[in-house]
Amino acid sequence: MQPHPLQHVFHPANADHYASTIGAGLQHLVRTLGRVAGPAAGTSAAEAADRVAAVDLDAPLGETGKVLEELSHVWLDDAVWFHEPTYAAHLNCPVVVPALLAELFIASVNSSMDTFDQSVGGTFVERHLVDWTAGRIGFGERADGVFTSGGSQSNLQALMLARGALEREPLGRLRILASADRHFSVQKSARLLGLGEDSVICVPTDERHRMDPAALDRSLAACNGLGLRAMAIVATAGTTDFGAIDPLPEIADLAVAYDTWLHVDAAYGGGLLVSPRHRHRLAGIDRADSVTVDYHKTFFQPVSSSALIVRDRALMAPVTWHADYLNPKDHRSLASPNQVDKSLQTTRRFDALKLWLTLRVMGPDAVGEYVDAVIDLARDVQAALSDDPEIELAALRPELSTVVFRYVPAGTVLDEPALAELNTRIRADLYASGRAMVAATKVDGRQFLKLTLLNPLATVADILGIIDLVRETGAGLGVPRAEPSPAQHVEAVAR
């Protein structure tokens, strides 16, 4: 078969060109993977920006080999590798191979999930996965949902649906109640919905950073007393910093008592749905009106892969809009359903295929064992650090797979600003060294570091090695050692 004149178009006539190009890319990636010796190269933002800015996009290189070399220079050599055991920063997971196989088909075939006539079987693959997830949650046959770009979009759509259920209520009266440790997307969603950030009432948490039901009850009663309407309660199943799971049964009782929409943000904790040993920790999630699940966190999928699941398909109505050229209202058919009727997006990738191939190759129990492994890892690391005189832990125990800590060098007495500066510099120097990556957060206004553990291949020794690097880096920053004054001693003991 002769090469097609438009050789770069995915087309049967260009199959050989496609195969050789993909093959060259795969070989280049595998060679690069073999050279990876840490989670990052430590490249600065200024250096990365300069490398990209130097590329003249109007002067193509033409040859795939040269393009791949340039690709390494501007990005791949500086990429962050989440499979490395010394990566312990954000909620990024190493990804499973069946999902990467799916990406090849998703990108090449380029199905669009908005209408049946652009996706055909893909429509029903996504719907079947939505039904499967709803079943894991404990929803009944009327459940529905849609894949989204991530937890922020899923949370936005959930709150949009909650707003739609109260469309006759004035915006100014509506309030959203969420824990003090909620995801920031709750406030962002309130702004996008025209409610304003002040419409979000932050409910206090207990000593484990879980929403306090008694405080929630008081807040709901106060809303009623002020003539306000609680539009939604957002419970979190896996907070970003501590992995805390709000007490879902008690919160569900209050949602019923106050006739309020209950949304559970399980973007992080959703992996417990397939956990052989920890599924019970999501007890009560089946009583929600809507649930966010991020498969690209604790289902080990490539981004983007998230979903919003609702207990009753009728609840999806506020997002539906009909266009004559796409999904006309007078041509609706159960035989050819359109996913755009349920989505904030129109054109949308077939991201569901990644989870589909993962489940068909590995099965849910294997994915759940990965979830259990990282939960065990966090527990064992926390136990190993509990008696370390130079490591201050921010929580008594991990709730999921994070460990929040900071380095407090022995033999010194540092005030809060000095400790904050020290730990901030440690994090920056670790990244610059390329040896390890940790995250940062604040707890009650105090600066801490965080290990986010989502790598089932990592060992306790790997993670304690990061702690050794933290200690080594901190010691190398030249913190002065001094005998504390009596007042400083009292301050240190109190801390």
C-alpha positions in Angstrom: 0.0 0.0 0.0 1.4 3.4 -1.0 1.8 6.1 1.6 -1.2 8.4 1.8 -0.4 12.0 0.5 -1.4 13.3 3.9 0.9 10.9 5.7 0.4 12.3 9.2 -3.3 11.7 9.3 -4.4 8.5 11.2 -5.7 6.5 8.2 -5.4 3.0 6.9 -3.1 4.1 4.1 -0.7 5.5 6.8 -0.8 2.5 9.1 3.0 1.8 8.6 3.9 5.4 9.3 1.6 5.4 12.4 3.2 2.1 13.7 6.8 3.3 13.1 6.1 6.7 14.8 4.4 5.2 17.8 7.1 2.5 18.0 9.8 5.2 18.0 8.0 7.1 20.7 7.6 4.0 22.8 11.3 3.1 22.5 12.3 6.6 23.4 10.1 6.6 26.5 11.3 3.2 27.6 15.0 4.3 27.2 14.2 7.4 29.3 12.4 5.3 31.9 15.5 3.2 32.2 17.6 6.2 33.1 15.3 7.6 35.7 17.1 7.8 39.0 14.8 10.0 41.1 11.5 11.7 41.1 12.7 14.9 39.5 15.7 16.6 37.9 15.3 19.7 40.1 15.0 22.1 37.2 14.0 25.6 38.2 10.9 27.3 36.7 13.1 29.9 35.0 15.3 27.3 33.4 12.3 25.3 32.2 10.6 28.4 30.8 13.8 29.4 28.9 14.1 26.0 27.3 10.5 26.1 26.0 10.7 29.8 24.9 13.8 29.0 22.7 11.7 26.7 20.5 10.6 28.3 17.2 7.2 26.8 16.5 7.2 28.1 13.0 10.3 26.0 12.1 9.3 22.3 12.3 12.1 19.8 12.7 10.3 17.3 10.5 12.1 14.1 11.6 10.5 12.2 14.5 13.9 11.4 16.0 14.9 15.0 16.3 11.5 15.9 17.7 11.8 13.3 20.4 15.2 14.6 21.3 13.8 18.1 21.6 10.9 16.7 23.6 13.3 15.4 26.2 15.1 18.7 26.3 11.9 20.8 27.0 10.0 18.4 29.1 10.7 14.7 29.5 14.1 15.0 31.1 12.5 17.4 33.6 9.3 15.4 34.2 8.2 14.4 37.6 8.1 10.6 37.9 5.3 9.4 40.2 6.4 5.8 40.1 9.6 6.6 42.0 9.3 5.6 45.7 10.9 8.9 46.8 8.0 10.9 45.2 5.7 11.6 48.1 4.3 15.0 47.4 0.8 15.5 45.9 -2.1 13.1 45.2 -0.4 11.7 42.1 -0.3 8.0 41.7 1.8 5.7 39.6 -0.4 4.3 36.8 -1.2 0.8 35.8 -0.3 -0.6 32.4 -3.7 -1.7 31.2 -4.8 1.9 31.5 -1.9 3.0 29.4 -2.9 0.5 26.8 -6.3 2.2 26.8 -4.7 5.6 26.2 -3.3 4.4 22.9 -6.8 3.6 21.7 -8.4 6.6 23.2 -6.1 9.0 21.5 -5.9 7.3 18.2 -9.5 6.5 17.6 -10.5 9.9 19.2 -14.1 9.0 20.1 -16.1 11.9 21.5 -18.4 11.0 24.3 -21.0 13.7 23.9 -23.4 11.8 21.6 -24.1 8.1 20.7 -23.3 8.7 17.1 -19.8 9.8 18.0 -19.0 7.0 20.4 -21.4 4.1 19.9 -20.2 1.3 22.2 -18.2 3.8 24.2 -21.4 5.3 25.4 -22.4 2.0 27.0 -18.9 1.3 28.4 -19.1 4.5 30.3 -22.6 3.9 31.4 -21.7 0.4 32.6 -18.8 1.7 34.6 -21.1 4.4 36.2 -23.5 1.6 37.1 -20.7 -0.5 38.5 -19.4 2.4 40.6 -22.9 3.2 41.8 -23.3 -0.4 42.9 -20.1 -0.2 44.8 -21.4 2.9 46.6 -24.6 1.1 47.4 -27.0 3.1 45.2 -30.0 1.4 43.6 -31.1 0.9 40.1 -32.1 4.5 39.6 -28.5 5.7 40.0 -26.7 7.5 37.2 -23.6 9.6 36.6 -21.0 10.8 34.2 -17.2 10.8 33.8 -15.6 14.2 34.4 -12.1 15.8 34.2 -11.5 15.6 37.9 -12.7 16.1 41.5 -13.1 19.8 41.1 -15.5 19.4 38.1 -17.3 16.6 39.8 -17.8 18.8 42.9 -18.9 21.7 40.8 -21.5 19.7 39.0 -22.8 18.2 42.2 -23.4 21.6 43.7 -24.9 22.8 40.5 -27.4 19.9 40.7 -28.1 20.8 44.4 -28.7 24.4 43.3 -31.1 23.1 40.5 -33.1 21.3 43.1 -33.8 24.6 44.8 -34.1 26.8 41.7 -36.9 28.8 43.2 -34.8 29.9 46.2 -33.0 33.2 45.9 -29.3 32.9 45.6 -28.6 35.1 48.6 -30.4 32.7 50.9 -28.5 29.6 50.0 -25.7 28.2 52.0 -23.2 25.3 51.6 -21.9 23.6 54.7 -18.6 21.8 54.6 -15.8 21.0 57.0 -13.0 23.3 57.8 -10.7 20.8 55.9 -12.9 20.6 52.8 -11.3 20.8 49.3 -10.9 24.3 48.0 -13.1 23.4 45.0 -16.2 23.9 47.3 -15.5 27.6 47.5 -14.5 27.9 43.9 -17.8 26.1 42.9 -19.8 28.5 45.1 -18.2 31.4 43.2 -18.8 29.9 39.8 -22.4 29.3 40.7 -22.9 32.9 41.6 -23.4 32.1 45.3 -20.2 33.8 46.4 -17.4 32.3 48.6 -19.1 33.6 51.7 -22.0 31.2 51.1 -19.7 28.3 52.3 -20.0 27.8 56.0 -17.0 26.0 57.4 -17.9 23.5 60.1 -15.3 22.8 62.8 -13.6 19.4 62.9 -12.7 17.1 65.7 -9.2 16.0 66.8 -9.0 13.7 63.8 -9.8 16.5 61.3 -13.3 15.0 60.7 -16.4 17.2 60.5 -18.0 17.5 63.9 -21.7 16.5 63.6 -22.7 18.5 66.7 -21.2 21.6 65.2 -22.9 20.8 61.8 -26.2 20.5 63.6 -25.7 23.9 65.3 -24.8 25.5 61.9 -27.8 24.1 60.2 -30.1 25.3 63.0 -28.5 28.7 62.9 -29.1 28.9 59.1 -32.8 28.2 59.7 -33.0 30.7 62.5 -31.6 33.4 60.2 -34.0 32.6 57.4 -31.2 31.0 55.3 -31.5 27.7 53.3 -28.9 25.0 53.5 -28.5 24.1 49.9 -26.0 21.3 50.4 -23.8 19.6 52.9 -20.4 18.5 51.5 -18.9 15.7 53.5 -15.4 14.6 52.7 -14.2 11.0 52.4 -10.5 11.6 52.4 -9.3 15.1 53.1 -6.3 16.3 51.1 -4.0 16.7 54.0 -5.0 14.1 56.5 -7.2 11.7 54.6 -9.9 12.2 57.1 -13.3 10.6 56.5 -16.2 12.6 57.9 -18.7 10.6 60.0 -21.0 9.9 57.1 -23.9 8.2 58.9 -24.4 11.0 61.4 -24.1 13.6 58.6 -26.6 11.7 56.5 -29.1 11.8 59.5 -28.7 15.6 59.6 -29.2 16.0 55.9 -32.5 14.1 56.2 -33.5 16.1 59.3 -32.9 19.4 57.5 -34.0 18.3 54.1 -30.6 19.1 52.6 -28.7 17.7 49.6 -25.8 15.5 50.8 -22.7 15.4 48.6 -19.8 13.2 49.5 -16.4 14.3 48.0 -14.6 10.9 47.9 -12.1 12.0 45.3 -9.3 10.7 47.5 -11.1 8.0 49.6 -13.1 6.6 46.7 -10.5 3.8 46.3 -11.9 2.3 49.5 -14.8 1.1 47.3 -12.6 -1.7 46.1 -10.6 -2.2 49.2 -10.7 -5.8 50.6 -10.0 -4.6 54.1 -11.2 -1.0 54.5 -14.4 -0.7 52.5 -16.4 -0.4 55.8 -14.8 3.0 56.4 -17.2 4.4 53.8 -20.3 3.3 55.7 -23.1 5.7 55.1 -21.9 6.8 51.6 -24.9 5.1 50.1 -27.2 7.7 51.8 -25.7 10.6 49.7 -27.4 12.3 46.9 -24.2 12.6 44.9 -20.6 11.2 45.2 -17.3 12.3 43.6 -14.8 9.6 42.8 -11.4 10.2 41.3 -10.1 7.1 39.6 -6.9 9.0 38.8 -6.0 8.9 42.5 -6.7 5.7 44.4 -7.7 3.6 41.3 -4.2 4.2 39.8 -5.5 5.6 36.5 -3.8 8.3 34.3 -5.4 11.7 34.5 -8.0 12.6 33.7 -10.4 10.1 35.1 -13.1 11.1 37.6 -16.9 10.7 37.9 -19.9 12.2 39.5 -22.4 9.5 40.7 -26.0 10.4 41.8 -28.4 8.2 43.6 -31.3 9.0 41.2 -31.0 9.8 37.5 -33.8 12.4 37.9 -31.3 14.5 39.9 -29.2 15.1 36.7 -32.0 17.1 35.0 -30.5 20.6 35.8 -27.5 20.0 33.7 -29.4 18.9 30.5 -29.6 21.3 27.6 -30.8 20.5 24.1 -29.3 21.7 20.8 -30.9 21.0 17.5 -27.6 20.1 15.8 -26.5 17.8 18.6 -29.1 16.3 21.0 -32.5 17.7 19.9 -35.2 17.3 22.4 -37.7 15.8 20.0 -35.3 13.0 18.9 -34.4 11.6 22.3 -34.2 7.8 22.3 -33.3 5.3 24.9 -31.8 3.2 22.0 -29.2 6.0 21.3 -28.6 7.9 24.5 -26.5 11.0 24.6 -24.0 11.5 27.4 -23.9 15.3 26.8 -27.3 15.3 28.4 -25.5 14.6 31.8 -22.2 16.5 31.3 -20.9 20.0 31.8 -18.6 19.3 28.9 -19.6 18.8 25.3 -16.6 17.2 23.5 -15.2 14.7 26.0 -12.5 12.0 25.8 -13.3 8.3 26.2 -11.5 8.3 29.6 -13.7 5.5 30.9 -11.9 3.0 28.7 -8.9 3.3 31.0 -10.8 2.0 34.0 -12.6 -0.6 31.8 -9.3 -2.2 30.6 -7.9 -2.0 34.2 -10.9 -3.9 35.6 -10.9 -6.4 32.7 -7.2 -7.2 33.1 -6.6 -6.8 36.8 -10.0 -6.9 38.5 -11.2 -4.7 41.3 -9.7 -6.8 44.1 -6.2 -6.3 42.7 -6.7 -2.5 42.6 -8.1 -2.7 46.1 -5.0 -4.5 47.3 -2.9 -1.5 46.0 -5.1 0.8 48.1 -4.6 -1.4 51.2 -0.9 -1.4 50.6 -0.5 2.4 50.7 -2.8 2.6 53.8 -0.5 0.0 55.5 2.5 1.9 54.3 1.4 5.2 55.9 0.5 3.4 59.2 3.9 1.7 59.4 5.8 4.9 58.5 3.9 6.9 61.2 4.6 4.2 63.8 8.3 4.3 62.9 8.4 8.1 63.3 6.4 8.2 66.5 9.5 8.2 68.8 11.8 10.2 66.5 12.9 13.2 68.6 13.4 15.4 65.5 10.1 14.6 63.8 6.9 16.3 65.0 3.8 14.5 63.8 0.6 16.5 63.2 -1.8 13.7 63.8 -2.0 10.7 66.1 -2.5 8.3 63.2 -3.0 8.3 59.5 -6.5 8.2 58.2 -5.6 7.1 54.7 -2.2 7.4 53.2 -0.7 10.7 54.3 1.7 11.5 57.1 1.9 15.2 58.1 5.1 16.1 59.9 7.9 18.6 60.3 11.6 18.6 61.1 12.4 20.1 64.5 16.2 19.8 65.0 17.3 18.4 68.3 19.2 20.8 70.6 17.6 23.9 69.2 14.7 26.1 70.2 13.1 27.7 67.1 10.0 29.9 67.1 7.3 29.3 64.5 8.6 31.6 61.8 12.0 30.0 62.0 10.6 26.5 61.9 8.4 27.4 59.0 11.4 28.8 57.1 13.5 25.8 57.9 11.0 23.3 56.6 10.1 25.3 53.6 13.8 25.4 52.6 14.1 21.7 53.2 11.3 21.0 50.8 12.8 23.3 48.2 16.3 21.9 48.5 15.0 18.3 48.3 13.3 19.1 45.0 16.4 20.9 43.7 18.5 17.9 44.5 16.3 15.6 42.6 16.5 13.0 45.3 13.0 13.3 46.8 9.8 15.3 46.7 7.5 16.0 49.6 4.5 18.3 49.9 3.8 21.3 52.2 0.8 22.4 54.1 -0.3 24.4 57.2 -1.9 23.0 60.3 -3.6 25.6 62.5 -1.4 28.2 60.9 1.9 26.3 61.4 4.0 25.1 58.5 4.4 21.3 58.0 5.6 18.9 55.4 3.5 16.0 54.1 4.2 12.6 52.7 1.4 11.6 50.3 1.9 7.9 49.8 0.2 6.4 46.7 2.9 4.1 45.5 2.1 0.4 46.2 5.7 -0.4 45.3 7.2 1.9 47.9 8.5 0.3 51.2 8.8 1.6 54.7 12.6 1.8 54.1 12.0 3.9 51.0 9.9 6.4 52.9 12.2 6.5 56.0 15.0 7.2 53.5 13.1 10.4 52.6 12.9 11.3 56.3 16.7 10.8 56.5 17.1 13.2 53.5 14.9 15.7 55.3 17.0 15.4 58.4 20.3 15.6 56.4 19.1 18.6 54.4 17.9 20.4 57.5 21.1 19.8 59.4 23.0 21.1 56.3 21.2 24.4 56.5 23.3 25.4 59.5 20.6 25.9 62.1 22.3 27.3 65.2 22.3 25.0 68.2 21.8 26.6 71.6 20.8 25.9 75.2 17.2 27.2 75.6 16.4 29.9 78.1 13.8 28.9 80.8 11.1 30.8 78.8 12.1 29.1 75.6 12.0 25.8 77.3 8.4 26.4 78.5 7.5 27.4 74.9 9.0 24.3 73.4 7.3 22.0 75.9 4.0 23.7 75.2 4.4 23.2 71.5 
